[in-house]
């Protein structure tokens, strides 16, 4: 929602869908849909914009780990007195 993207100042820096397609094919070297089927777009810098150099295609698992609210929980055992 807005608070997670626009509210944080995160913007889409591509001028058009064709601009994005050119980035995917030219910069990332992806020429066939099959190469990215089942993958998701991920921002490398989670606080950065959707722009060239800050995007990659990853699995859902990798993408879910690159979130502001995903923190590893430690299994800390304490002794009872």
Contact map, one row per residue, 1 for C-alpha under 8 A:
111110000000000000000000000000000000000000000000000000000000000000000000000000000
111111100000000000000000000000000000000000000000000000000000000000000000000000000
111111110000000000000000000000000000000000000000000000000000000000000000000000000
111111110000000000000000000000000000000000000000000000000000000000000000000000000
111111111110000000000000000000000000000000000000000000000000000000000000000000000
011111111110000000000000000000000000000000000000000000000000000000000000000000000
011111111100000000000000000000000000000000000000000000000000000000000000000000000
001111111100000000000000000000000000000000000010000000000000000000000000000000000
000011111110000000000000000000000000000000000000000000000000000000000000000000000
000011111111000000000000000000000000000000000011110000000000000000000000000000000
000011001111100000000000000000000000000000000000110000000000000000000000000000000
000000000111110000000000000000000000000000000000111000000000000000000000000000000
000000000011111000000000000000000000000000000000111000000000000000000000000000000
000000000001111110110000000000000000000000000000011000000000000000000000000000000
000000000000111110110000000000000000000000000000000000000000000000000000000000000
000000000000011111110000000000000000000000000000000000000000000000000000000000000
000000000000011111111000000000000000000000000000000000000000000000000000000000000
000000000000000111111100000000000000000000000000000000000000000000000000000000000
000000000000011111111110000000000000000000000000000000000000000000000000000000000
000000000000011111111111000000000000000000000000000000000000000000000000000000000
000000000000000011111111100000000000000000000000000000000000000000000000000000000
000000000000000001111111111000000000000000000000000000000000000000000000000000000
000000000000000000111111111100000000000000000000000100000000000000000000000000000
000000000000000000011111111111000000000000000000000000000000000000000000000000000
000000000000000000001111111111100000000000000000000000000000000000000000000000000
000000000000000000000111111111000000000000000000000000000000000000000000000000000
000000000000000000000111111110000000000000000000000000000000000000000000000000000
000000000000000000000011111111000000000000000000000000000000000000000000000000000
000000000000000000000001111111100000000000000000000000000000000000000000000000000
000000000000000000000001110111111011000000000000000000000000000000000000000000000
000000000000000000000000100011111010000000000000000000000000000000000000000000000
000000000000000000000000000001111111000000000000000000000000000000000000000000000
000000000000000000000000000001111111100000000000000000000000000000000000000000000
000000000000000000000000000000011111100000000000000000000000000000000000000000000
000000000000000000000000000001111111100000000000000000000000000000000000000000000
000000000000000000000000000001011111111100000000000000001000000000000000000000000
000000000000000000000000000000001111111000000000000000000000000000000000000000000
000000000000000000000000000000000001111100000000000000000010000000000000000000000
000000000000000000000000000000000001111110000000000000001111000000000000000000000
000000000000000000000000000000000001011111000000000000001111001000000000000000000
000000000000000000000000000000000000001111100000000000111100001000000000000000000
000000000000000000000000000000000000000111110000000000111100001001000000000000000
000000000000000000000000000000000000000011111101110001110000000000000000000000000
000000000000000000000000000000000000000001111101000001110000000000000000000000000
000000000000000000000000000000000000000000111111000001000000000000000000000000000
000000000000000000000000000000000000000000111111000000000000000001110000000000000
000000010100000000000000000000000000000000001111100000000000000000000000000000000
000000000100000000000000000000000000000000111111110001000000000000000000000000000
000000000111100000000000000000000000000000100011111001000000000000000000000000000
000000000111110000000000000000000000000000100001111101100000000000000000000000000
000000000001110000000000000000000000000000000000111111100000000000000000000000000
000000000000000000000010000000000000000000000000011111100000000000000000000000000
000000000000000000000000000000000000000000000000001111100000000000000000000000000
000000000000000000000000000000000000000000111001111111110000000000000000000000000
000000000000000000000000000000000000000011110000011111111000000000000000000000000
000000000000000000000000000000000000000011110000000001111100000000000000000000000
000000000000000000000000000000000001001111000000000000111110000000000000000000000
000000000000000000000000000000000000001111000000000000011111011000000000000000000
000000000000000000000000000000000000011100000000000000001111111000000000000000000
000000000000000000000000000000000000001100000000000000000111111100000000000000000
000000000000000000000000000000000000000000000000000000000011111110000000000000000
000000000000000000000000000000000000000000000000000000000111111111000000000000000
000000000000000000000000000000000000000111000000000000000111111111100000000000000
000000000000000000000000000000000000000000000000000000000001111111100100000000000
000000000000000000000000000000000000000000000000000000000000111111100100000000000
000000000000000000000000000000000000000001000100000000000000011111110100000000000
000000000000000000000000000000000000000000000100000000000000001111111100000000000
000000000000000000000000000000000000000000000100000000000000000001111110000000000
000000000000000000000000000000000000000000000000000000000000000000111110000000000
000000000000000000000000000000000000000000000000000000000000000111111111000000000
000000000000000000000000000000000000000000000000000000000000000000011111100000000
000000000000000000000000000000000000000000000000000000000000000000000111110000000
000000000000000000000000000000000000000000000000000000000000000000000011111000000
000000000000000000000000000000000000000000000000000000000000000000000001111100000
000000000000000000000000000000000000000000000000000000000000000000000000111110000
000000000000000000000000000000000000000000000000000000000000000000000000011111000
000000000000000000000000000000000000000000000000000000000000000000000000001111100
000000000000000000000000000000000000000000000000000000000000000000000000000111110
000000000000000000000000000000000000000000000000000000000000000000000000000011111
000000000000000000000000000000000000000000000000000000000000000000000000000001111
000000000000000000000000000000000000000000000000000000000000000000000000000000111
